């Protein structure tokens, strides 16, 4: 029911000033989660931060830290982010032959486990994983860089996931990342998204914290129809 819907806004610090991360996180007290984009320069062309920086971020906020691993061999590295204090660690299904093993590793460390799906990857082959994970991240841009334009056709994946999760009665949240702003968040919420990653929309705004509230209202309006 729309009345019980509580959208979560997860600002991406990829769009923040990396030289002042503590201060940048302090600017967004309305955030529900802090989204940390981890890129290795191999799975995606960009290179960002690693587990030591994630651990430092966790020390300056009491918000749940949501780590999105755009990296090769997540089974080798995902546990480091759980150990660094992540609330949720999301890895790409395209980067592993055994996503269940990565999810099990994260759960063994007391961390939530999410899978992410690139725009050209169909969601249907991974529906069997839903019983073993906590989150599905639908990428609405190609992963690797911030500031890209939203791909509205990715919402078909969200609708498929929403129907399947609801049909099975699962406690799995749907996250969307890429081009989320005040214009696109409503349709994303209407399609079935629960968690919204917004980078440039938040940190590019004159008042980032006020923008978070604007996004939240947009999601509520979108879901209510």
Secondary structure, 3 states (H helix, E strand, C coil): CHHHCCCEEEEEHHHCCHHHHHHHHHCCCCCCEEEEEEEECCCCCCECCCHHHHHHHHHCCCCEEEEEEECCCHHHHHHHHHHCCCCEEEEEHHHCCCHHHHHHHHHHCCCEEEEEECCCCCCHHHHHHHHHCCEEEEECCCCCCCCCCCCHHHHHHHHHHHHHHHHHCCCCEEEEECCCCCCCHHHHHHHCCCEEEECHHHHCCCCHHHHHHHHHHHHHHHHHC
